[in-house]
Amino acid sequence: MPVIELLTTHADAPWLPWAVQYFFLIGLAATAALLLPLALIEGSSLHPWRWRLAFIMGISAVSGPVALLADLHQPLRFWHFYTQLTPSSWMWIGALILPIFVTLALVVSLSMLVTLLAPKQAWLKWWCELPLWPTGKVLHGLAWLTALSAVGILIYTGMEVMVVRSRALWDTAWLPVNFLLTAFLALFGLLLLLDILFPRVSAQILPLRRNMLLTLGALTAAMLLWALTGVMLGSPSWTEATRIFLNFSFWRDLLLVSLAGGILLWVLCWARRRSIVNRLDVIPALLAILCAWGFRWVVLMNVQTVPKYGAGLYHLSADLLGSAGIIVAGTIGLWLAMAAVVWALLDNMGVRHG
């Protein structure tokens, strides 16, 4: 009777590219929500970006959960989170936090939007004048509540990945930190891109450049501390990263590409830290967004190519990689479509894109 040794078995990826899009978009929404209360304060260095932070927060808070529902394979499965109490599950906790965050984000962003509108149509004017849109101190208070719920979003999205002990690469407390910092990096990259595409006469770009450099510095420090604590404490994440780096050329190439991208972004941001904004800033802006998205792809998709047990690597199927392009294009298209509607609405009423 022949003896067959199974080194690597075929397994479908439980996390699909929809999850990458969800983590990316909800990270944008949550970090924008964290900064918005500060941006609403007169004299704050972020004050010039308050409208754009609200714009990014509202649109991302809608498009992100759409990707999440698609990742559930059967969208109506979300109802199970509310009929089966599981306090020990971070996904269950997230299912409670997410609707609160999305609702608050929409209320705050729409309330800020209607203050800009001066509609001539009777029905739209009536809609904008409804007393349900908070202003003044009430709006500021809701912005702080939104920021508090955003903290919950950032904690649960990091923890639901980190607690999967069977994936040694995820088994590190630095993972939620890096999710947070790369989300900030993408947010500042997107704000910079908007300032390039839709420049403002009175915009001061230096605070945005400073924030990007601070985020890059914090992200670099977090990566170095992950490596240092991994060497000193022998953390599962560092041990597994070392093993696959030594044994698989794919992961060596991936690390080199990541380092090259990070160094290039550092050089570009440092070289232009005191320059006025121009078309050259498109490169660091897009690179910052790509690095943040790429980090999520590696963590959520490439890590699944490392088997939980056994040797070798799994391979993401050609069908999965093919569908990834459609998924990414679809979610970006949804985001851009909603952005275009808001932009067109403001344009038709003669509002400058502040």
N, C-alpha and C positions, 0 to 999 in steps of 0.2 A: 504494500500500500504506500503510495508516494506521500512524502511529507512536504507540506507547503508552508513556507514562512511568510507571513504577511507583515511587511515593513510599513507600508502606508496604504490605508484604505481610502476609497473615494468617499468624500462627504461634501454635501452641498453647503455653501456658506449660509449660516443662519441670519447674518446681518447683510443686507443687500445695499447697493449704492444709494437707495432712498435714505438710509440711515446717515450716510455721509452728508447728504444735502440737509437733512433735518438738523444734525449737530452743527453744521456750518451756519445755517440761517437762524436757528434759535440762539446761537452764540452772538450773532450780530444784533439780534433784537435785545438780548439780555444786557450786553455791554452798553448799547445805546441807552437802555433804560437806566443803567447805573449812572451814566454821565448827565442825563437830561435834567435832574433836579439841580445839579450844580450849574448847568448851562442856563437855567432859568433865573439865576441870581444876577442882578445887574452888576457889571464890573468884573464878572468872572471871565477868565481867559477863554472859556468855552462858550461864552454868551453868543458870539457871532454864529455858532453852529447849532443853536437850539432848534431852529426849524428843521434843519436837515437831520438832526438826531431823532426828532419826533417822526419825521418822514421814514427814516430807515427802520425805526422801532416798529411802527405800525405795519408797514408792508412785510417785514421779515416775520413779525409775530403771526401773520396770517399764512404766508407761504410755507413757513417751517412746519407747522402741524399738518399741512396737506401732505408733505413728504412723509411725515411720521405715519399717518393713516395708511399710506400706500405701502409702507414697510411692514405693516401688520398682516400683509397678504390678503386677509379678509377684513376690510375696514370696520365692520360692525363688531369686531372682536374687542374694540375699545370699551364696549359696554361691560365686559367681564370685570374690568378694573373696579367698577362701581357696584357690582353685585356680589363680588367675592372679596371680603376684607382680608388684606394681606399686609399688615403694617411692617413686616420684616423685609418686604420687597421695595427696593428703591424705585422700580418701575411703577408700583402702586402709588408710592408717595408722589412721584412725578405726575401721575394721572390726576392727582388732586390739585397740585400746584399749577399745572399748565393752563387749565381753563381760567383760573384766577388771573394769571399773568396776561394771557391773551386778552381777556375782557378789559383789564385795567389799561393795557397798552393801547387798545383801540379807543377807549374812552378818552384817554389823555391826548393821543395823536389827533383824533377827530375834533376834539375840543379846541386844540391849537389851530387846526385847519380852518374851522368855521370863523375864527376871529379874523382871518385874512380875506374872507370872501365878502363880496358886496353884490349878491345876485340880483338880477332884474326880474327873473321869472318869479311869479307869485308863490308857486309851490316850494321853490328852492329857498326863497327868502323866508317863508314860514318855517321851513325845516331848520334853517340856520338860527332863527330866533327862538327856537324852543328852549324852555328853561332847563332842559336836561343837560346842557353843555356847561360844565363848571368853568369858572374863571377865577382870577386872582388867587387868594390864599387857598381856596378849595382845590383849585387846579394844582397848585404847588404841593398841597398835602397828598393828592392822588398820585402825583409824580413820585413822591417819596415812597408811597405804598407800592407803586409799580417797581421801583428800584429794590424794595425789600423782597417782593415776589421774584424778581430777577435773580437775587442771591440764591433763592430756593431752586430756581431753574439751573443755575450754574453748579450748585452742589449736587443735585440729583443726577444731572447728565454726566458729571465726572464720576460719581460714586457708582452708578449702575454699571459702568464699565470696569472700574477698579476692583469691585468686589468679586469679579469672576476669577477665582483662584486657579481654575484649571488652565487659564491663559496666563502663563508666567510673565509675559511681557507687559501685561496690564496690571500686574500685582505690585504697584508702587503708589505711594501717596503723592508723588510728583505729577501723576497723570492729570488729575483735576486742575492742578496749578497750570500745567501747560495748555490744557483746553482753554482756561480763562485768558492766559496771556496771548495765545494765538488768535483768540476771538477779538481781543482789543487790537491786535495787529491788523486784522482784516478790517475792522471798523475804521481805524485811522487811514488805512489804504483807500477805503471806499470814500471817506470824506475828502481825501486829497484828490481822488479821481473826479468827484463831483465839482470841486473847486476848479479843476482844469477844464472840464467840459462846459461848466456853467459858471464862469468867473463873476465875481462881485467886485464892485468898485472899492468898497471900504473893507474888504476882507483882509485880515491879518493872518498870514500863513505861518508865521514863526511858532506860535503855540502848538500848532498841529505837527510841525516838524519836530519840535521838542518832545511832544508826547510819543511820537513814533520812535525816536531814539531811546527814550526811557523804557518803552515797551520792549524794544530789542535788547536793551541792557538787562532788563529783568528776565527775559526769556533765555538769554545766554547764561545768566547766573543760575537759573533753574536747571538748565541742562547740565551745567558743570557740577552742581550740587547733587543731581541725580547720579552722575558718574562717581563723584567722590563718596557719597554715602553708600553707593552700591559696592565699591571696592572695600570700604571700611567695614560694612555690616554684612556683606555678602547677600544683598537683597535678591529675591527670585528674578525680578525684572532685569537687573544688571547681569546676573549669571546667565540667564537665557539669551540676552542680547549678545553677550560675549560668545556664547556657543554658536549661535547662528551666523554671527559675523565671521567666525573662524572657519565654518564649514560650508557656507553657501555664498557663492560669488554674487548672486542676485542681491543679497542684503549688503554686501560690501559696496557694490555699485550704488545701491540706494542711499547708503550713508554718505558716499562721496558726492552724489548729486545734491543731497540735502545740505551738506556742509558748503558746497559751492554756491548754492542758492542763498544760504544765510549770509555768507561772507560778501557776496555781491550786493545783497540788500543793505548790509552794514555800510559798505563803501559808498553806495549811491546816496543813502540817507545822510551820511556824515559829510560827503562832498557838497551836498546841496542844503545843508542845515541853515544857512543864512541867505540863500538865494531867493529871489522873487519867483513866484510860481510861473512855470511855462510848460510847453509841451513835453520837455524832457522828463518832467515829473510823472508822466504816464508810466514810465518803466518801473520806478520803485513802487508806485501805487498798485499797479497790476501784480508786481512780484510779491508784495506784501499779502495781497488777497490770495494769490496762488499758493504761497507758502502755508498760509493758514488752512486752506482747503486741502492741500497735499498732506499736511500733518494728519488730518482726520481720515483721509483715504488710507494712509499707511496704517494708522492705529486700528481702524475699524475693518479694513478689507485685507491688507497684506498680512496683518498678524494672524488672520484666519488661515493663511497658507501654512502656518506652522502647526503640525498636528499636536493635539493634547497629549497623546501617547504614541509611542513608536518613533520611527526614524523618517528622514526625508522631508519633503515639502509637499503639500497639496498644491494644486494649480487651480487658479480661478478659471472657470470654463470660458470658452470663446463666446458662448451665448451671453454669459453674465457680463463680460467686458463689452460686448456689442450693445447690450441693453443699457450699460452704464452711460454711454454717450447720449442716448435718448432721454434717460432720466435726468442727467445734468442739464441738457438743453431744455427739457420741459420745465424744470423748476426755475431755471434762470429766466425762461420765457414768461412764466407766471409772474415772477417778481417784476420783470421789466414791463409787462402789460399793466399791472396795477400802478407802477410808477408813472407810466405814460398817461394813464387816466387822470391821476392827480396833477401831473405837470400840465396837461391840456386844460384841466379845469381852472388852474391858476392863470394860465396864459389867456384864456378866454375872458377872464375878469380883470386882465391888466395887472396882475400881481407879479412883482419881480421875484425870482427864485432865490430867496434869502436862505 
